[in-house]
Amino acid sequence: MKSPWRDGWLSLGIAGTFLACLACGTPAAALVLGAIGLGAWTGHLDIVLVPALVAFAALAAFRFWWLRARRS
């Protein structure tokens, strides 16, 4: 039986959720974007980051549920 942590989709979901949570620190992202000259993009960060966070969290939850249901 394959360990649930070795499932690629589950790993992608967890990693993506973690990265989206880090990126949701928009004050830090605003500072970084401003430092590299892309400060105008800071108003659009939430449009991309919140759906990415929801999508990756849903992917991780679905794959975890799917692997648990398959094991039973």
N, C-alpha and C positions, 0 to 999 in steps of 0.2 A: 504494500500500500504506500502510495506516494504521500510524503508529508505535505500538509496544506501550505507551508511556507515555501515550498519549492515550486508552487504553481506560478507560472509567469504572469498571468493576468492579475492574480491576487497581489503579487509583488509590485506590479505596475500601479495598481490602485492605491496601495499603501504609500508607495514612494510619491506618487502624484498628489495624494492628499497632504502628505507632509510638506512637499514643496509649495503647494498652493497655500497652506497655512503660513509658511514662512513668507511667501510673497504677499500675503494679505496684510502684512505690516506696511501699509501704504506710506506712512511717513518716511520710513527708510527707503522705500522704492522711489518716493518723490525726491529725496535727497540725491540718490544715485542717478536718477534720470536727469535731474537738474545739473549735476556735476558733469555729465557727458553731453549736455546740450539738448536733451530731449524733454525738457521740462513741460512742454505743451501737451505731452501725452499723459501727464499725471491725472487729468480729469477723466480719462477713459480706463483707468486701471480696474475699477470695480466692475465695469461692464464685462471684462474678460476674466478676472480672478475669481469672482464669486461663482459663476457657472462652472469654471474649471474645478473649484473646490467641491461643489455639489456632485459633479460628474465623476470625479475620482473617488469620492467617498461612496457613492452609489455603486461604482464598479467593485470596490473592495468589499462592500457589504454583500453584494450579490454573489461574488465568487466565494466568499467565506460560507455563505448560506448554501451554495450549490455543492461545495466540497463536503460540508457536514451532512447534507441530505443524501449525497451519493455514498457516503461511508456507512450510513445506517442500513 
